[in-house]
Amino acid sequence: MAQTHSANWPPLPYSEWRDTAATLHLWLQIVGKIAMVQRAWVNHSWHVALRTTARGIGTGLIPHEAGSFQIDFDFIEHNLELRVSDGQTVRLPLHPRPTAEFYRDVMSSLSALGVPVSIRTMPNELPDPIAFDKDETHRAYDAQYVNRYWRVLVQTQLVFEEFRARFIGKCSPVHFFWGSADLAVTRFSGRTAPPHPGGVPHLPDWVAREAYSHEVSSAGFWAGGEQYPEACFYSYAYPEPPGYAAARVGPTGAHYSDALREFVLPYESARLAASPESAVLEFLQSTYEAAADLGKWQRAALERQPS
């Protein structure tokens, strides 16, 4: 059992792959922006999200006047695959190289395939960003840790899908937001929320306000970053109801972070549990119940009753 857990939920210490995580985040933003600019706007920015795949992370089908296409990160063989609906394919190897070079190769490949796209080159939701086409700093790519990260996303996707199936109210897909680099799922109460204050770095305030137009209980997985250098599962409510921060949630190790203003369950705590899947589900369910009960959601009308 321990070996199975180790394989499905491998160690992911942020300090060991910090540079790779930062570089991969930028590469995901480039691909995510390509999909975003080609798609019609969907409520709560759902159209911008990427999806976990059987081999990595991908865009799904992207519309284009010259032919639909998709872009997939393969974290097994470590390629970026660009496929057009007319059968053309380009594979770019994923290996250590500057983000500026990666950006140029992706954009020139799209042009060569007959599906050129133009994006805004400044990263979103990051402090002190460097334009993609100018970034010679971020160039790390540790294939072992990228593969570990993807395997964690796969297992998390499965748990999140099970959690999502318990809810019959409005609920997001389980999807990967490249702005913040997290896999997330969001439940809605059905009631409108106070206007979001905005203030997310390099993200227009109107985007945040539209995303949080209604009351939510949102949860996700994040691999860590400079402001919180540890992989964790998180859960928050918007607006946060009175008493939320003091709510009792599980499993052992879960706690409310005053700095983040959300509940967190360190990934390492979940991974070492007797059943990581059960530990993550307990965290998702208990934090949702705190948000729903304290926020006076109409739970009977929103939840699927056990059969």
C-alpha positions in Angstrom: 0.0 0.0 0.0 2.8 2.4 0.9 4.4 1.8 -2.5 1.1 2.5 -4.3 0.7 5.7 -2.4 4.3 6.7 -3.2 3.8 6.1 -6.9 0.4 7.9 -7.1 1.3 10.6 -4.6 5.0 11.2 -5.0 7.0 13.7 -2.9 6.8 17.2 -4.3 9.0 19.5 -2.2 8.8 22.9 -3.7 12.4 23.7 -2.8 13.7 20.9 -5.0 12.1 22.1 -8.2 11.5 25.8 -7.6 13.2 27.0 -10.8 11.4 24.4 -12.9 8.0 25.2 -11.4 8.5 28.9 -12.2 9.5 28.1 -15.8 6.7 25.6 -16.3 4.2 28.1 -15.0 5.3 30.6 -17.7 5.1 28.0 -20.4 1.6 27.0 -19.3 0.6 30.7 -19.4 1.8 31.0 -23.0 -0.3 28.0 -24.1 -3.2 29.0 -22.0 -3.2 32.5 -23.5 -3.3 31.1 -27.0 -6.4 29.1 -26.2 -8.0 32.1 -24.3 -7.7 34.6 -27.2 -9.3 32.2 -29.7 -12.4 31.3 -27.5 -15.6 33.1 -26.8 -15.8 34.4 -23.2 -17.4 31.9 -20.8 -18.8 33.0 -17.4 -16.2 33.0 -14.5 -13.4 32.7 -17.0 -13.9 29.0 -17.5 -12.8 29.2 -21.1 -9.3 30.1 -20.1 -8.6 26.9 -18.1 -6.5 24.0 -19.3 -7.3 20.3 -18.5 -5.3 17.4 -17.1 -4.8 14.7 -19.6 -3.6 11.1 -19.7 -0.1 12.3 -20.5 0.1 15.9 -19.2 -1.9 19.1 -19.5 -3.8 20.2 -22.6 -6.0 22.9 -24.1 -8.7 20.8 -25.7 -10.0 22.0 -29.1 -9.2 25.6 -30.0 -11.2 27.3 -32.7 -9.4 29.1 -35.6 -10.7 30.4 -38.9 -8.0 28.4 -40.7 -8.8 25.1 -38.8 -9.3 24.0 -35.3 -6.2 22.9 -33.3 -5.0 21.9 -29.9 -1.9 22.0 -27.8 -0.8 19.4 -25.4 2.0 19.1 -22.9 3.2 15.5 -22.8 4.9 15.0 -19.4 5.8 11.4 -20.1 7.9 11.8 -23.3 8.3 15.5 -22.5 7.1 17.1 -25.7 4.8 19.9 -26.6 2.4 18.7 -29.3 0.6 21.1 -31.6 -2.1 19.4 -33.7 -4.3 20.9 -36.4 -7.6 19.4 -37.5 -6.3 18.9 -41.0 -3.8 16.3 -39.7 -0.7 18.4 -39.3 1.4 17.9 -36.2 4.5 19.6 -34.7 6.3 18.3 -31.7 8.6 20.5 -29.7 10.9 18.9 -27.1 10.6 20.1 -23.5 14.0 20.6 -22.0 16.0 23.4 -20.3 15.9 26.5 -22.4 14.9 30.2 -22.0 11.2 31.0 -21.9 11.8 33.5 -24.8 13.0 30.7 -27.0 10.1 28.5 -26.0 7.7 31.3 -26.8 9.3 31.9 -30.3 9.2 28.3 -31.2 5.5 27.9 -30.2 4.4 31.0 -32.1 6.5 30.2 -35.2 5.2 26.6 -35.2 1.6 27.8 -35.1 2.3 30.1 -38.1 4.0 27.3 -40.0 0.9 25.1 -39.3 -1.3 27.8 -40.8 -3.0 28.8 -37.5 -1.2 32.0 -36.4 -2.2 33.5 -33.1 -1.2 36.7 -31.3 -1.2 37.1 -27.5 -0.3 39.7 -24.9 3.2 38.7 -23.9 3.1 39.9 -20.3 2.4 37.1 -17.7 -0.6 37.4 -15.5 -1.0 37.1 -11.7 2.7 37.2 -11.1 4.7 40.0 -9.3 7.5 41.6 -11.4 6.7 39.8 -14.6 9.0 39.6 -17.6 7.5 39.6 -21.1 7.6 36.1 -22.6 9.6 37.2 -25.6 12.2 38.9 -23.4 12.5 36.3 -20.7 16.0 34.8 -20.7 15.9 34.2 -17.0 13.4 31.3 -16.6 15.0 28.3 -18.3 14.9 25.3 -15.9 13.2 22.0 -16.8 13.6 19.0 -14.5 11.7 16.2 -16.3 11.5 14.0 -13.2 9.8 16.7 -11.1 7.5 17.8 -13.9 6.4 14.2 -14.2 5.8 14.0 -10.5 3.8 17.1 -10.6 1.6 15.8 -13.4 1.0 12.5 -11.5 -0.2 14.5 -8.5 -2.6 16.4 -10.7 -4.0 13.2 -12.1 -4.8 11.8 -8.7 -6.1 15.1 -7.5 -8.3 15.3 -10.6 -9.9 12.0 -9.8 -10.6 13.0 -6.2 -12.0 16.4 -7.2 -14.3 14.7 -9.8 -15.7 12.5 -7.0 -16.3 15.5 -4.8 -17.9 17.4 -7.7 -20.3 14.6 -8.4 -21.9 15.1 -4.9 -23.2 18.5 -5.9 -26.2 19.2 -8.2 -26.1 23.0 -8.0 -24.0 25.1 -10.3 -20.4 23.8 -10.2 -17.4 24.5 -12.3 -15.5 21.7 -14.1 -12.4 20.4 -12.5 -9.9 22.6 -14.4 -6.4 24.0 -14.4 -6.1 27.8 -14.2 -2.8 28.8 -15.7 -2.8 32.3 -14.2 -2.3 31.0 -10.7 -1.2 27.4 -11.7 -3.8 25.5 -9.7 -6.2 22.7 -10.3 -9.6 23.9 -9.0 -13.3 23.1 -8.6 -15.8 25.7 -7.5 -19.4 25.3 -6.1 -21.9 28.1 -6.2 -24.7 28.9 -3.8 -26.9 30.5 -6.5 -26.9 33.9 -4.8 -25.1 37.0 -6.0 -22.0 38.2 -4.1 -20.7 41.6 -3.1 -18.4 43.1 -5.8 -14.9 41.5 -5.5 -12.3 44.1 -4.5 -9.9 43.0 -7.2 -6.2 43.7 -6.6 -4.8 40.5 -8.2 -1.4 41.3 -9.6 -1.5 41.9 -13.4 -5.1 40.9 -13.7 -7.9 43.4 -14.6 -10.2 44.0 -11.6 -13.3 43.4 -13.9 -12.1 39.8 -14.5 -12.0 39.1 -10.8 -15.4 40.7 -10.2 -16.9 38.6 -13.0 -15.3 35.5 -11.7 -16.7 36.1 -8.2 -20.1 37.5 -9.2 -21.8 34.8 -7.1 -21.2 33.2 -3.7 -18.7 30.4 -4.0 -16.9 27.6 -2.0 -13.8 26.9 -4.0 -11.1 24.3 -3.5 -7.9 23.4 -5.4 -4.4 22.1 -5.4 -1.4 24.3 -5.7 2.2 23.2 -6.0 3.6 26.2 -4.1 5.2 29.5 -4.9 7.5 32.1 -3.4 4.8 33.5 -1.3 3.8 30.1 0.1 6.7 27.6 -0.7 4.8 24.4 -0.1 2.5 22.2 -2.1 -1.0 22.2 -0.6 -4.7 21.7 -1.1 -6.7 24.8 -0.3 -10.3 25.9 0.2 -11.9 29.3 0.6 -15.3 31.0 0.5 -16.3 34.2 -1.1 -17.6 36.1 0.6 -16.2 34.6 3.7 -19.0 34.1 6.2 -18.6 35.1 9.9 -16.9 32.4 11.9 -15.5 30.6 8.9 -11.8 30.9 10.0 -12.6 29.3 13.3 -14.5 26.3 11.8 -13.4 22.8 12.6 -12.2 21.0 9.5 -10.3 17.8 8.8 -8.2 15.9 8.5 -5.3 16.3 10.9 -3.0 18.9 9.5 -5.7 21.1 7.9 -5.8 24.6 9.2 -6.8 28.2 8.4 -4.0 30.4 7.0 -4.4 34.0 8.1 -1.9 35.0 5.4 -3.8 33.3 2.6 -7.2 33.7 4.1 -8.2 30.2 3.3 -8.0 26.7 4.7 -4.9 24.6 3.7 -4.0 21.0 3.9 -0.3 20.5 3.3 0.3 18.1 0.4 2.8 16.1 2.5 0.2 15.6 5.2 -2.3 14.2 2.7 0.2 12.1 0.9 1.4 10.3 4.1 -2.2 9.6 5.3 -3.4 6.0 5.3 -5.6 6.9 2.4 -4.5 10.2 0.7 -7.8 10.1 -1.4 -9.9 9.9 1.8 -7.9 12.7 3.5 -8.3 15.0 0.5 -12.1 14.2 0.3 -12.5 14.9 4.0 -10.8 18.3 3.6 -13.0 19.2 0.6 -16.2 18.1 2.3 -15.5 19.7 5.7 -14.4 23.0 4.3 -17.4 23.1 2.0 -19.7 22.4 4.9 -18.2 25.2 6.9 -18.8 27.6 4.0 -22.3 26.4 3.3 -23.6 26.1 6.8 -22.1 29.4 8.0 -23.2 31.1 4.8 -26.7 29.6 5.1 -26.7 27.9 1.7 -29.8 25.9 0.7 -27.9 22.6 1.0 -30.9 20.3 0.6 -31.5 21.7 -2.9 -27.9 21.8 -3.9 -26.5 18.4 -2.9 -27.0 14.9 -4.3 -28.4 12.5 -1.7 -26.4 9.3 -1.2 -28.1 6.3 -3.0 
